[in-house]
Amino acid sequence: MKIEKRTEISRTQAVVFDYLKFTRNQDKFSVWNMSDPNMKKSYKGTDGSVGFIYAWDSTNKNTGAGEQEITALEENRSIDYEIRFFRPMKNTATATFVIEKAGEGKSSVTWTFNSHNRFPMSLFAPLFKKMLGKDLEKGLANLKSILETSK
């Protein structure tokens, strides 16, 4: 299952990348990070660098528990993650932010989420894609608002 959403932000690639590379900033724009204000969070490593791990544990059944690790950074261009879900279902996914120049002082940000769904969960892939796609769109709208109002 691959979900990809894109937005344009009136900020340079460097500004967008410098904000996105810090995983803790996802608490300010990601619908998933904001889904349970009482979730327990922990961090290992140096945020903004390969190997940094953000872990969460929530009693909210839709939020569950898991961890996200930065697996690759390409300066001003992309950030790759591996996401390991522990609850409510065990699964591993990847996510990527790609930042491209979209004109003078503007960037295009593409957020991609990839996951393998085994049968019988694969039967629900169209529903998951729709739900998760909306979450990515909302997160990108939040990101756009944050970056464009912080000029």
Backbone as numpy.savetxt, mean C-alpha at the origin, in Angstrom:
# Nx Ny Nz CAx CAy CAz Cx Cy Cz
-4.63 -12.76 -8.79 -5.47 -11.59 -8.79 -4.58 -10.35 -8.79
-4.76 -9.51 -9.78 -3.99 -8.28 -9.88 -4.95 -7.10 -9.90
-4.67 -6.14 -9.03 -5.46 -4.91 -8.97 -4.49 -3.76 -9.14
-4.83 -2.84 -10.01 -3.94 -1.71 -10.28 -4.78 -0.44 -10.38
-4.40 0.56 -9.61 -5.09 1.86 -9.63 -4.05 2.96 -9.75
-4.46 4.07 -10.34 -3.52 5.14 -10.64 -4.16 6.50 -10.34
-3.31 7.45 -9.96 -3.74 8.84 -9.80 -2.61 9.75 -10.21
-2.95 10.98 -10.47 -1.94 12.00 -10.78 -1.88 12.97 -9.61
-0.65 13.30 -9.22 -0.43 14.19 -8.07 0.42 15.36 -8.53
0.03 16.54 -8.14 0.77 17.75 -8.51 1.96 17.96 -7.58
2.87 17.01 -7.63 4.13 17.04 -6.90 5.16 16.28 -7.73
6.43 16.58 -7.54 7.49 15.91 -8.30 7.64 14.45 -7.87
8.28 13.67 -8.73 8.55 12.27 -8.40 9.34 12.16 -7.10
10.31 13.02 -6.91 11.15 12.95 -5.71 10.31 13.18 -4.45
9.41 14.14 -4.47 8.57 14.43 -3.29 7.65 13.25 -3.00
7.03 12.72 -4.04 6.12 11.59 -3.86 6.88 10.37 -3.35
8.01 10.06 -3.97 8.81 8.91 -3.54 9.27 9.07 -2.10
9.76 10.25 -1.75 10.26 10.48 -0.39 9.17 10.31 0.66
7.92 10.56 0.30 6.81 10.34 1.22 6.44 8.86 1.27
6.30 8.24 0.10 5.85 6.86 0.03 6.85 5.85 0.58
8.14 6.13 0.48 9.13 5.13 0.91 9.07 4.86 2.41
8.50 5.77 3.17 8.34 5.56 4.61 7.01 4.85 4.86
7.09 3.57 5.16 5.90 2.75 5.35 4.97 3.33 6.41
5.51 3.94 7.43 4.65 4.50 8.49 3.71 5.57 7.96
4.05 6.21 6.83 3.14 7.20 6.25 1.85 6.57 5.74
1.85 5.26 5.53 0.63 4.60 5.11 -0.48 4.73 6.15
-0.10 4.96 7.41 -1.09 5.18 8.46 -1.95 6.42 8.17
-1.44 7.33 7.33 -2.14 8.58 7.03 -3.00 8.50 5.77
-2.76 7.49 4.91 -3.54 7.46 3.67 -4.14 6.10 3.33
-3.60 5.01 3.81 -4.10 3.69 3.45 -5.36 3.33 4.24
-6.40 2.99 3.53 -7.65 2.58 4.17 -7.41 1.41 5.11
-6.53 0.50 4.70 -6.27 -0.69 5.50 -5.58 -0.33 6.80
-4.62 0.59 6.76 -3.92 0.99 7.99 -4.84 1.75 8.94
-5.84 2.41 8.38 -6.75 3.21 9.20 -8.00 2.44 9.62
-8.08 1.15 9.27 -9.31 0.39 9.49 -9.61 0.11 10.96
-8.59 0.10 11.79 -8.79 -0.15 13.22 -7.82 0.72 14.01
-8.31 1.83 14.59 -7.41 2.71 15.33 -6.78 2.06 16.57
-7.32 0.91 17.00 -6.79 0.24 18.19 -5.86 -0.92 17.86
-5.56 -1.14 16.57 -4.70 -2.28 16.23 -3.30 -2.06 16.79
-2.68 -3.18 17.15 -1.30 -3.13 17.63 -0.38 -3.11 16.42
0.63 -2.26 16.47 1.59 -2.15 15.37 2.99 -2.30 15.92
3.85 -2.92 15.14 5.26 -3.02 15.52 6.10 -2.84 14.26
7.36 -2.50 14.48 8.26 -2.17 13.38 9.63 -2.80 13.63
10.25 -3.28 12.54 11.61 -3.82 12.62 12.43 -3.21 11.51
13.61 -2.73 11.85 14.50 -2.18 10.84 14.37 -0.68 10.72
14.89 -0.15 9.62 14.89 1.29 9.37 13.85 1.60 8.31
12.83 2.36 8.71 11.77 2.72 7.78 12.36 3.46 6.59
11.84 3.15 5.41 12.33 3.78 4.19 13.48 3.03 3.55
13.80 1.84 4.08 14.90 1.06 3.50 14.47 -0.40 3.34
15.12 -1.09 2.41 14.83 -2.49 2.15 15.01 -3.29 3.44
14.05 -4.17 3.70 14.09 -5.00 4.90 13.23 -4.48 6.04
12.75 -3.24 5.93 11.88 -2.70 6.98 10.58 -3.49 7.01
10.15 -3.89 8.21 8.92 -4.66 8.37 7.97 -3.92 9.30
6.75 -3.75 8.81 5.65 -3.19 9.59 4.69 -4.35 9.85
4.36 -4.60 11.12 3.44 -5.68 11.47 2.21 -5.10 12.16
1.08 -5.74 11.94 -0.15 -5.31 12.58 -0.88 -6.51 13.16
-1.67 -6.23 14.21 -2.49 -7.26 14.83 -3.75 -6.58 15.34
-4.89 -7.00 14.81 -6.16 -6.36 15.14 -7.18 -7.41 15.54
-8.04 -7.04 16.47 -9.15 -7.91 16.83 -10.30 -7.75 15.82
-10.24 -6.74 14.96 -11.22 -6.55 13.90 -11.03 -7.68 12.89
-12.09 -8.48 12.67 -11.95 -9.66 11.83 -11.58 -9.33 10.38
-11.93 -8.14 9.90 -11.58 -7.75 8.53 -10.15 -7.24 8.41
-9.56 -6.83 9.52 -8.20 -6.31 9.51 -7.20 -7.42 9.80
-7.50 -8.25 10.78 -6.67 -9.42 11.08 -5.26 -9.08 11.52
-4.32 -9.91 11.09 -2.92 -9.75 11.48 -2.03 -10.11 10.30
-0.88 -9.46 10.28 0.08 -9.75 9.23 1.27 -8.83 9.31
2.07 -8.83 8.24 3.23 -7.94 8.18 3.54 -7.60 6.73
4.16 -6.45 6.58 4.52 -5.93 5.26 6.00 -5.57 5.28
6.75 -6.05 4.29 8.19 -5.81 4.23 8.57 -5.10 2.93
9.40 -4.07 3.06 9.94 -3.42 1.86 10.97 -4.37 1.25
10.76 -4.77 0.00 11.65 -5.73 -0.64 12.56 -5.08 -1.69
12.17 -3.92 -2.20 13.01 -3.24 -3.20 12.62 -1.76 -3.27
13.63 -0.94 -3.50 13.43 0.51 -3.70 14.24 0.93 -4.92
13.61 1.65 -5.81 14.33 2.27 -6.92 14.09 3.77 -6.78
15.13 4.49 -6.43 15.05 5.91 -6.08 14.17 6.69 -7.07
13.19 7.39 -6.51 12.25 8.24 -7.24 11.42 7.50 -8.28
11.40 6.16 -8.21 10.71 5.38 -9.24 9.73 4.34 -8.70
10.18 3.50 -7.73 9.27 2.44 -7.28 9.64 1.91 -5.90
8.62 1.31 -5.26 8.76 0.68 -3.95 7.99 -0.64 -4.01
8.66 -1.74 -3.67 8.03 -3.06 -3.69 7.91 -3.60 -2.28
6.80 -4.30 -2.04 6.52 -4.89 -0.74 6.12 -6.35 -0.89
6.42 -7.12 0.14 5.79 -8.42 0.30 4.88 -8.29 1.51
3.65 -8.75 1.36 2.67 -8.67 2.44 2.31 -10.10 2.84
2.48 -10.38 4.11 2.19 -11.71 4.62 1.01 -11.61 5.58
-0.10 -12.22 5.18 -1.31 -12.20 6.00 -1.33 -13.46 6.86
-1.59 -13.27 8.16 -1.66 -14.39 9.09 -3.10 -14.73 9.46
-3.93 -13.70 9.58 -5.35 -13.83 9.91 -6.11 -12.74 9.21
-7.31 -12.92 8.78 -8.16 -14.09 8.99 -7.80 -15.28 8.10
-7.05 -15.04 7.03 -6.61 -16.14 6.17 -5.11 -16.00 5.94
-4.42 -17.13 5.86 -2.99 -17.09 5.52 -2.87 -16.88 4.02
-2.03 -15.93 3.66 -1.78 -15.66 2.25 -0.56 -14.76 2.15
0.05 -14.75 1.00 1.16 -13.83 0.72 0.81 -13.08 -0.55
1.07 -11.78 -0.53 0.78 -10.92 -1.67 1.97 -9.99 -1.88
1.96 -9.31 -3.00 2.94 -8.26 -3.24 2.20 -6.98 -3.58
2.85 -5.87 -3.31 2.30 -4.57 -3.67 3.45 -3.70 -4.16
3.13 -2.80 -5.05 4.14 -1.91 -5.63 3.55 -0.52 -5.83
4.35 0.48 -5.53 4.07 1.85 -5.93 5.04 2.18 -7.06
4.54 2.65 -8.18 5.38 3.13 -9.27 5.08 4.61 -9.47
6.12 5.42 -9.44 5.99 6.86 -9.57 6.65 7.28 -10.88
5.89 7.95 -11.74 6.41 8.39 -13.03 6.13 9.88 -13.21
6.97 10.53 -14.00 6.76 11.93 -14.32 5.52 12.06 -15.20
4.67 13.03 -14.87 3.41 13.22 -15.62 3.27 14.66 -16.07
4.38 15.33 -16.28 4.35 16.74 -16.66 5.19 17.53 -15.67
5.32 18.81 -15.93 6.14 19.66 -15.07 5.58 19.71 -13.65
6.35 19.19 -12.69 5.95 19.22 -11.29 4.82 18.25 -10.95
4.54 17.30 -11.83 3.46 16.34 -11.60 3.98 14.92 -11.70
3.32 14.04 -10.96 3.67 12.62 -10.98 2.43 11.77 -11.13
2.62 10.64 -11.77 1.59 9.62 -11.84 2.01 8.53 -10.85
1.08 8.13 -9.99 1.35 7.09 -9.01 0.44 5.91 -9.31
1.05 4.75 -9.51 0.29 3.52 -9.73 0.53 2.61 -8.54
-0.57 2.15 -7.95 -0.51 1.23 -6.81 -1.03 -0.11 -7.30
-0.20 -1.13 -7.25 -0.56 -2.46 -7.72 -0.53 -3.44 -6.56
-1.54 -4.28 -6.52 -1.65 -5.33 -5.51 -1.80 -6.66 -6.24
-0.95 -7.63 -5.94 -1.00 -8.96 -6.54 -1.14 -10.02 -5.46
-2.06 -10.94 -5.68 -2.27 -12.01 -4.71 -2.72 -13.27 -5.43
-2.33 -14.41 -4.89 -2.79 -15.69 -5.41 -3.96 -16.14 -4.55
-5.05 -16.48 -5.19 -6.21 -17.00 -4.48 -6.46 -18.42 -4.94
-6.39 -19.33 -4.00 -6.63 -20.74 -4.32 -8.12 -21.07 -4.19
-8.51 -22.10 -4.90 -9.89 -22.57 -4.81 -10.17 -22.98 -3.37
-11.27 -22.66 -2.76 -12.47 -22.05 -3.32 -12.48 -20.52 -3.30
-11.45 -19.90 -2.66 -11.43 -18.43 -2.56 -11.34 -17.78 -3.93
-10.77 -18.48 -4.90 -10.66 -17.91 -6.25 -12.04 -17.62 -6.85
-13.06 -18.28 -6.37 -14.42 -18.02 -6.85 -14.87 -16.60 -6.51
-14.29 -16.04 -5.46 -14.68 -14.71 -5.01 -13.77 -13.61 -5.56
-12.84 -13.95 -6.44 -11.88 -12.98 -6.98 -12.54 -11.72 -7.55
-13.61 -11.83 -8.34 -14.23 -10.60 -8.87 -14.73 -9.66 -7.75
-15.30 -10.24 -6.70 -15.76 -9.44 -5.57 -14.58 -8.82 -4.83
-13.53 -9.61 -4.58 -12.34 -9.10 -3.92 -11.71 -7.97 -4.72
-11.61 -8.15 -6.04 -11.01 -7.13 -6.90 -11.77 -5.81 -6.80
-13.08 -5.91 -6.78 -13.91 -4.70 -6.69 -13.70 -4.00 -5.34
-13.76 -4.78 -4.27 -13.61 -4.22 -2.92 -12.21 -3.63 -2.72
-11.19 -4.41 -3.06 -9.82 -3.96 -2.87 -9.48 -2.80 -3.81
-10.04 -2.82 -5.00 -9.84 -1.70 -5.94 -10.36 -0.40 -5.37
-11.52 -0.45 -4.72 -12.07 0.76 -4.08 -11.15 1.24 -2.96
-10.59 0.29 -2.20 -9.67 0.66 -1.12 -8.41 1.33 -1.67
-7.88 0.80 -2.77 -6.70 1.41 -3.39 -7.03 2.81 -3.90
-8.18 2.97 -4.54 -8.59 4.29 -5.05 -8.73 5.29 -3.92
-9.36 4.88 -2.83 -9.53 5.78 -1.68 -8.16 6.14 -1.09
-7.28 5.16 -0.98 -5.94 5.42 -0.46 -5.17 6.40 -1.35
-5.28 6.23 -2.66 -4.60 7.15 -3.58 -5.21 8.55 -3.49
-6.52 8.64 -3.32 -7.17 9.95 -3.15 -6.68 10.62 -1.87
-6.54 9.84 -0.80 -6.01 10.37 0.46 -4.57 10.85 0.27
-3.76 10.04 -0.42 -2.36 10.40 -0.68 -2.27 11.70 -1.47
-3.06 11.80 -2.51 -3.09 13.00 -3.35 -3.43 14.24 -2.50
-4.45 14.11 -1.68 -4.88 15.22 -0.82 -3.77 15.63 0.14
-3.14 14.66 0.76 -2.07 14.95 1.72 -0.91 15.68 1.02
-0.45 15.13 -0.10 0.73 15.70 -0.77 0.45 17.04 -1.43
-0.75 17.20 -1.97 -1.05 18.46 -2.64 -1.38 19.59 -1.68
-1.80 19.26 -0.47 -2.09 20.32 0.52 -0.88 20.63 1.39
0.19 19.83 1.25 1.39 20.07 2.07 2.45 20.90 1.35
2.05 21.54 0.27 3.03 22.32 -0.51 3.53 23.51 0.26
